[in-house]
Structures are given as C-alpha cells and as structure tokens.
Amino acid sequence: MVRARIAIDGGGGLARSVLDALRGAAGLELVAINGHDDGADAGAAGVPASRVRDARRLPWKRHAVDIVLDCCGRDARVHLAAGARKVLSCAAAGTAADATVVYGVNHGALRDTHASVHSACRATHAIAPVARLLHDALGISNAMLTAVHSRPHDGDIALPGPTGAAAHLHRVLPELNHCFDETEPMRMPGAHASLIGMVFVAQRETTVEEVNALMQYAAFGDWAALLRYGDTPFTTALSARDTRSSVFEAGWTQVSGRVVKVCAGYRGDRGFAHRLVDTVQAMARIPAHVPPQ
C-alpha cells in the first residue's frame, strides 16, 4: 500500500474534523499539525504540533510532507515553498488552483502534475452530486442556486455571503460552464444545518416521481458513500454523525414541465472532512471505492 505523509495547517472546527476523518484512513500517515487549537488532540494522535505563523518557517520540509491540508486559507504557494509536494486547500485559497475537485464527481480529473488543488466548499459538495446525476439523466440548461442557513436565535442577524458554489460548479462540471448562478443566502430558524436549493431548466419534461426515483436509486447504489436520500423532515434526515456530504431532500422536489426545483443539505464539517480525506487519497493515488464518473 502506498503511504503518503500528510500535514494539517490551521485550527478550528474544520481542522478537528479533518483530524478525526484521517484516523484509520488507508495509506495516509499524519506527520505534522500546525496551528491546531487543541494540543491534546495532536498529542493523542502522536503527531508533532506547532504554532508557526510565519509561512517561511512551516516545517513541511523537515517532516518530508507529501500533501498539506490547508484549513486556514493560506496561499498554496507558501506550502510548496516550505517543502510540501502538494496542497489541498480546504478554505478560500489565495491563488488559482491547478484543479477544483469534488470527490466522487470529478476527482478523475486529478493529475500527478497538479500541485495545488482546491476542495471547493461544503455547499458545492452538497449540490454537485445532485447536479451531476440530474444533468446526466435530464440535462441542465440553466440553474439558480440559493443557500439557506440555520439561525440559532432571533438575535443572530449576521448572514454569510454567497457560498461560491456556482463558480465552483463551473470548474467541477465544465460542460455546464455559465449555466449556474447564485442568489443571496437566506436564513431558516430552527434547523441546525444548511440547505442548497437548485432551480433549473431541464432539457426535457419530467416529474417529481422521476426526479426523486433517480436520486433514490443513486443514493442506495453507487453513490451511497457520498449521498443520502432523505424523505423525512429536514432536521431528522441530517444526522450529525453522518459521513456523507450531501443529503437529497426528496420532500422539497417540485416540477413544472421542464422547470425543476431540488434541495440538498449538509450539517457541519463531518461529511466535508471525509471528502477531503478521500481527495487526498486520490491525490496520492491510493485506491478507494468511488462512484462512477
């Protein structure tokens, strides 16, 4: 089995989720963590921890790091200059990447020459499998995305901007370049999760039953590791323990001739972190079970 030497750069919830997802991942050896919030986590993993802020002092050369998972948004070039062979940017990256990858949708496009890879965002990982499957079956001419985020309490009025999923999808699904646009996000009280709505024009007429059947077949078949089919209420379908990165919400599917509305959700970082680890394995050419592309 090929073994790749992995490092994590950055603290916070995403870094902790990535650390958890790396435990037991085939072919990956975590050798360094920089900037992690909780030194106990690093110690429990038996991994050297540091808090280097100066990018010129990152210890990747010393630890012979093959791939860095950047969870803090550094410019990928600083990791390469510090001695890493490759970088997977898990946060907004400072420079254009060699490839933008949603594992299971377009990771087959990865090449050994790709030193800087961007993981896209959580929202993209939620909607990209749905877009891929529905485009293959129905054809997507134009689409509009809307993110809906939870609102913990009425006093929380801060709202993040657009997710960037539309721009990411143009890179992940190049045959649909310029098909996607994105509206301003909305808040949903009471649901501790996020939802991505997609309204699109199909190339032929369809029905709610056909759309949901297509997604159900995929979720219980080849796409089971990435996609969950939810036909229960939104907050029930999204489990905090689920390692899948997309939950198709069948109850919210609507169709009017060729106009189709579908929704997919995600909760927290867990599923996203597992897709990051899958992507690192693909970058290291470590075999894994994946859906057909």
C-alpha positions as CSV (number, residue, x, y, z in Angstrom):
1,M,0.0,0.0,0.0
2,V,1.3,3.4,-0.9
3,R,1.7,5.7,2.1
4,A,1.6,9.5,1.8
5,R,2.9,11.8,4.6
6,I,0.1,14.3,5.5
7,A,0.1,17.6,7.4
8,I,-2.7,19.8,8.6
9,D,-2.4,23.6,8.7
10,G,-4.9,25.5,10.7
11,G,-7.1,25.2,13.8
12,G,-10.8,25.4,14.5
13,G,-13.6,23.0,13.8
14,L,-12.7,22.0,10.3
15,A,-9.1,21.1,11.3
16,R,-10.6,18.9,14.2
17,S,-13.0,17.2,11.8
18,V,-10.2,16.5,9.3
19,L,-8.0,15.1,12.1
20,D,-10.9,12.8,13.1
21,A,-11.5,11.8,9.5
22,L,-7.8,10.9,9.0
23,R,-7.8,8.4,11.8
24,G,-7.6,5.0,10.2
25,A,-7.6,6.3,6.6
26,A,-5.8,3.8,4.4
27,G,-2.4,4.8,3.1
28,L,-2.2,8.1,4.9
29,E,0.3,8.9,7.7
30,L,-0.3,12.2,9.6
31,V,3.1,13.5,10.4
32,A,2.6,17.2,11.5
33,I,-0.1,19.7,12.6
34,N,0.4,23.4,12.7
35,G,-1.8,25.9,14.4
36,H,-4.2,23.4,15.9
37,D,-6.4,24.8,18.7
38,D,-6.1,21.8,21.0
39,G,-2.6,20.4,21.5
40,A,-4.2,17.4,23.3
41,D,-5.7,16.3,20.0
42,A,-2.3,16.4,18.4
43,G,-0.7,14.6,21.3
44,A,-3.3,11.9,21.3
45,A,-2.6,11.4,17.7
46,G,1.1,11.1,18.4
47,V,1.9,13.9,16.0
48,P,4.3,16.8,16.3
49,A,2.3,20.1,16.8
50,S,3.5,23.6,16.2
51,R,2.0,27.1,16.1
52,V,4.0,28.7,13.3
53,R,2.6,31.9,11.9
54,D,5.4,32.9,9.6
55,A,4.8,30.9,6.5
56,R,8.6,30.8,5.8
57,R,9.0,28.6,8.9
58,L,6.4,26.0,8.2
59,P,8.1,22.6,9.0
60,W,7.0,20.7,5.9
61,K,10.5,20.0,4.6
62,R,11.7,18.7,7.9
63,H,8.8,16.3,8.1
64,A,9.0,15.3,4.4
65,V,5.4,16.2,3.9
66,D,3.8,14.9,0.7
67,I,0.4,16.7,1.0
68,V,-0.8,19.6,3.2
69,L,-4.4,20.0,4.0
70,D,-4.7,23.8,4.4
71,C,-7.7,24.6,6.7
72,C,-6.8,28.3,7.1
73,G,-6.7,29.8,3.7
74,R,-3.0,30.4,3.2
75,D,-1.7,30.9,-0.3
76,A,-0.9,27.4,-1.6
77,R,2.5,28.6,-2.9
78,V,3.8,29.1,0.6
79,H,3.2,25.5,1.5
80,L,5.1,24.4,-1.7
81,A,7.9,26.8,-0.9
82,A,8.1,25.3,2.6
83,G,8.8,21.9,1.1
84,A,5.4,20.2,0.7
85,R,4.9,18.3,-2.6
86,K,1.2,19.1,-2.9
87,V,-1.5,21.2,-1.3
88,L,-5.2,20.6,-0.8
89,S,-6.8,24.0,0.0
90,C,-9.9,23.4,2.2
91,A,-10.6,27.1,2.8
92,A,-10.8,30.0,0.4
93,A,-7.5,29.9,-1.4
94,G,-5.3,33.0,-2.2
95,T,-4.4,31.9,-5.7
96,A,-5.9,29.9,-8.6
97,A,-5.6,26.2,-8.2
98,D,-4.5,23.6,-10.7
99,A,-7.8,21.9,-10.2
100,T,-11.0,22.3,-8.2
101,V,-12.3,18.9,-7.1
102,V,-15.4,17.5,-5.6
103,Y,-14.6,13.9,-4.7
104,G,-16.9,11.4,-6.5
105,V,-17.9,14.0,-9.1
106,N,-14.7,14.9,-10.9
107,H,-11.7,13.6,-8.9
108,G,-10.8,11.6,-12.0
109,A,-9.5,14.8,-13.5
110,L,-6.6,14.9,-11.0
111,R,-3.2,14.6,-12.5
112,D,0.2,14.0,-10.9
113,T,1.3,17.4,-12.1
114,H,-1.5,19.1,-10.0
115,A,0.5,20.6,-7.1
116,S,-2.3,22.9,-5.9
117,V,-5.8,21.5,-5.6
118,H,-8.9,23.3,-4.2
119,S,-11.6,21.3,-2.5
120,A,-14.5,23.7,-3.4
121,C,-16.8,24.4,-0.5
122,R,-19.3,22.5,1.7
123,A,-22.2,23.8,-0.4
124,T,-20.6,22.6,-3.6
125,H,-20.1,19.1,-2.1
126,A,-23.8,19.0,-1.2
127,I,-25.2,20.1,-4.6
128,A,-22.5,18.8,-7.1
129,P,-23.5,15.1,-6.9
130,V,-27.2,16.1,-7.4
131,A,-26.3,18.3,-10.4
132,R,-24.1,15.6,-11.9
133,L,-26.8,12.9,-11.7
134,L,-29.7,15.1,-12.9
135,H,-27.7,16.6,-15.7
136,D,-26.8,13.0,-16.9
137,A,-30.4,12.0,-16.8
138,L,-32.4,15.2,-17.7
139,G,-29.9,17.7,-19.0
140,I,-29.4,21.1,-17.2
141,S,-29.7,24.2,-19.4
142,N,-29.7,26.9,-16.7
143,A,-29.7,26.8,-13.0
144,M,-30.0,29.1,-10.0
145,L,-28.6,28.2,-6.5
146,T,-29.8,29.5,-3.2
147,A,-28.2,28.7,0.2
148,V,-30.3,28.5,3.3
149,H,-28.5,28.5,6.6
150,S,-29.7,27.9,10.2
151,R,-30.4,30.7,12.5
152,P,-29.7,29.7,16.1
153,H,-31.8,32.5,17.6
154,D,-33.6,35.6,16.6
155,G,-30.8,37.9,17.7
156,D,-28.4,36.3,15.3
157,I,-28.7,38.6,12.3
158,A,-25.3,38.0,10.7
159,L,-25.6,36.3,7.4
160,P,-22.7,34.9,5.3
161,G,-22.5,35.9,1.7
162,P,-23.0,33.7,-1.3
163,T,-21.2,30.3,-1.0
164,G,-19.3,30.4,-4.2
165,A,-20.9,27.1,-5.2
166,A,-21.9,28.4,-8.7
167,A,-18.4,29.4,-9.6
168,H,-17.0,26.1,-8.2
169,L,-19.6,24.1,-10.2
170,H,-18.4,25.7,-13.4
171,R,-15.0,24.3,-12.7
172,V,-16.1,20.9,-11.4
173,L,-18.6,20.4,-14.2
174,P,-17.0,22.3,-17.2
175,E,-19.7,21.0,-19.6
176,L,-22.1,23.2,-17.6
177,N,-19.9,26.3,-17.7
178,H,-22.0,29.5,-17.3
179,C,-25.2,27.5,-16.5
180,F,-25.2,28.3,-12.8
181,D,-25.9,31.5,-10.9
182,E,-26.4,32.1,-7.2
183,T,-28.7,34.3,-5.2
184,E,-28.1,35.9,-1.8
185,P,-28.4,33.3,1.0
186,M,-31.4,33.1,3.4
187,R,-31.9,32.1,7.0
188,M,-34.1,29.2,8.3
189,P,-34.9,29.4,12.0
190,G,-34.7,26.1,14.0
191,A,-32.8,23.9,11.5
192,H,-29.2,23.5,12.7
193,A,-27.9,22.7,9.2
194,S,-27.6,24.2,5.7
195,L,-29.6,23.6,2.6
196,I,-28.8,24.3,-1.0
197,G,-31.7,24.8,-3.4
198,M,-31.3,24.5,-7.1
199,V,-33.9,25.5,-9.7
200,F,-33.0,24.5,-13.2
201,V,-34.5,24.2,-16.7
202,A,-34.3,20.5,-17.8
203,Q,-33.8,19.6,-21.5
204,R,-37.0,17.6,-21.4
205,E,-40.1,17.4,-19.3
206,T,-40.0,15.3,-16.1
207,T,-42.0,14.6,-12.9
208,V,-41.4,14.8,-9.2
209,E,-41.6,11.0,-9.1
210,E,-38.9,10.6,-11.8
211,V,-36.5,13.1,-10.2
212,N,-36.8,11.5,-6.7
213,A,-36.5,8.0,-8.1
214,L,-33.3,8.9,-9.9
215,M,-31.8,10.3,-6.7
216,Q,-33.1,7.4,-4.6
217,Y,-31.5,4.8,-6.9
218,A,-28.2,6.6,-6.8
219,A,-28.2,7.1,-3.0
220,F,-28.9,3.4,-2.4
221,G,-26.5,2.3,-5.1
222,D,-23.1,3.5,-6.4
223,W,-23.3,6.9,-4.7
224,A,-24.2,5.6,-1.2
225,A,-20.9,6.7,0.3
226,L,-21.5,10.4,-0.7
227,L,-25.2,10.9,-1.0
228,R,-28.1,10.3,1.4
229,Y,-31.7,10.2,0.3
230,G,-33.9,11.9,2.8
231,D,-37.7,11.5,2.8
232,T,-38.1,12.5,6.5
233,P,-38.2,16.1,7.9
234,F,-35.1,18.2,7.2
235,T,-33.7,18.2,10.7
236,T,-34.2,14.4,11.1
237,A,-32.6,13.5,7.7
238,L,-29.4,15.3,8.5
239,S,-27.5,13.3,11.2
240,A,-24.6,15.0,12.9
241,R,-22.8,11.6,12.8
242,D,-23.3,11.0,9.0
243,T,-20.1,11.0,7.0
244,R,-21.9,11.7,3.7
245,S,-21.5,15.2,2.3
246,S,-24.9,15.5,0.6
247,V,-28.5,14.8,1.7
248,F,-31.1,14.9,-1.1
249,E,-34.3,16.3,0.4
250,A,-37.0,14.5,-1.6
251,G,-39.9,16.1,0.1
252,W,-39.0,19.5,-1.4
253,T,-38.7,18.4,-5.0
254,Q,-41.1,20.4,-7.3
255,V,-41.6,20.2,-11.1
256,S,-43.4,22.3,-13.6
257,G,-42.9,21.0,-17.1
258,R,-39.2,21.4,-17.6
259,V,-38.6,23.7,-14.6
260,V,-37.3,21.6,-11.6
261,K,-36.6,22.6,-8.0
262,V,-34.5,20.3,-5.9
263,C,-32.7,20.7,-2.5
264,A,-29.7,19.1,-0.9
265,G,-28.4,19.7,2.6
266,Y,-25.4,19.2,4.9
267,R,-24.6,19.6,8.5
268,G,-21.3,20.8,9.9
269,D,-17.9,19.7,8.7
270,R,-18.0,15.9,9.2
271,G,-19.1,14.9,5.7
272,F,-16.9,17.6,4.1
273,A,-13.9,16.4,6.1
274,H,-14.3,12.8,4.9
275,R,-14.4,14.0,1.3
276,L,-11.2,16.0,1.9
277,V,-9.5,12.8,3.1
278,D,-10.9,10.9,0.0
279,T,-9.5,13.6,-2.2
280,V,-6.1,13.4,-0.5
281,Q,-6.1,9.6,-1.2
282,A,-6.9,10.3,-4.8
283,M,-4.1,12.9,-5.0
284,A,-1.7,10.2,-3.5
285,R,-3.1,7.6,-6.0
286,I,-4.4,5.4,-3.1
287,P,-7.2,3.1,-4.4
288,A,-10.6,3.7,-2.9
289,H,-14.2,2.8,-3.6
290,V,-15.7,5.7,-5.6
291,P,-18.9,6.2,-7.6
292,P,-18.6,6.1,-11.4
293,Q,-17.7,9.4,-13.1
